[in-house]
Amino acid sequence: MCFVAIAAIAQNKADIIVSYELSYPTKQGKINSGKMSLLASTTEAKYFNDLSLWVDSLKSTPEGKAQYLEIIKKSCMTVGPDGSLTLDMRKGPTKPTNSYVFTDLTKDCLTHYNRFGEDYGYYTEPLAEMQWTIEEDSTATVLGYECIMAESDYHGRHWKVWFTPEIPMPFGPWKLHGLPGLILKAEANGGFSFNATGLESTDRIMSPMYMQADYSKVDRKEALKNAEYFVNNQESILNAQGQNVKIYSTDDEGNRIETPKYDGLKHNIEPDYKMK
């Protein structure tokens, strides 16, 4: 019911848009960063990456998909002296993430869309899964807003967030929600964090998920387990499908090295699928 409801009402306009910098650990032992956005009104929110949204919107129609393929060919394809073709997707406007989160207060649930291994899936969860302890005496200033700290244990990580009652919207980056004010900063054990870098008024439409028919309903923990298995066995899986690929990693000097293993306890924002 939550999935259907989001599709039906998500043509509403947002009141604000917030830009966040996301930081997260990689299996190479580094901390990566990315840019994410949050559209929000008083009753719903949409979390996404703008480039991913543009790619998905373009690919949602036959004409747009053809246009996108032409863009990729021109930006990513190189013809060698011998006529061989090399495709380097890092050169093109490709999606930095597949993650979208729609939060709907009127239905008391959120819906998360993502790619799990080879498969695209979505799941819903009730908003009550996230419970907070507010620390009134711990404050911070973010983007000029007075913020109060709150803590929560959620899906295997301990979160500390700072929310501002000056913007009484119970939303935040990713799936973080449920406080009497907008979350502008969040940190979790393991090196995960969100920091608001901009906030402004907007009348931008909160469009529904593009290409919803491509997504199947999944169990969250099972999907995360499958995604980890795919990452750590991608070469053998693809070769078993007849694709004849070789996957390798490089160090900072460009030398080939053994591909490090992905471990959800270290690298996943929701590691509870590996916990008993």
Stockholm file with secondary structure:
# STOCKHOLM 1.0

chainA/1-276         MCFVAIAAIAQNKADIIVSYELSYPTKQGKINSGKMSLLASTTEAKYFNDLSLWVDSLKSTPEGKAQYLEIIKKSCMTVGPDGSLTLDMRKGPTKPTNSYVFTDLTKDCLTHYNRFGEDYGYYTEPLAEMQWTIEEDSTATVLGYECIMAESDYHGRHWKVWFTPEIPMPFGPWKLHGLPGLILKAEANGGFSFNATGLESTDRIMSPMYMQADYSKVDRKEALKNAEYFVNNQESILNAQGQNVKIYSTDDEGNRIETPKYDGLKHNIEPDYKMK
#=GR chainA/1-276 SS CHHHHHHHHTTSBCSEEEEEEEEEECTTSCEEEEEEEEEECSSEEEEECHHHHHHHHHHTSHHHHHHHHHHHHHHHEEECTTSCEEECGGGSCCCSCCCEEEEEGGGTEEEEEEEETTEEEEEEEEGGGCCCEEEEEEEEEETTEEEEEEEEEETTEEEEEEEETTSCCCBCSTTCBCSSSEEEEEEETTTEEEEEEEEEECCCBCCCCTTGGGCEECCHHHHHHHHHHHHHTHHHHHHHTTCCCCCCEECTTSCEECCCCCCHHHHCSCGGGGCC
#=GC SS_cons         CHHHHHHHHTTSBCSEEEEEEEEEECTTSCEEEEEEEEEECSSEEEEECHHHHHHHHHHTSHHHHHHHHHHHHHHHEEECTTSCEEECGGGSCCCSCCCEEEEEGGGTEEEEEEEETTEEEEEEEEGGGCCCEEEEEEEEEETTEEEEEEEEEETTEEEEEEEETTSCCCBCSTTCBCSSSEEEEEEETTTEEEEEEEEEECCCBCCCCTTGGGCEECCHHHHHHHHHHHHHTHHHHHHHTTCCCCCCEECTTSCEECCCCCCHHHHCSCGGGGCC
//
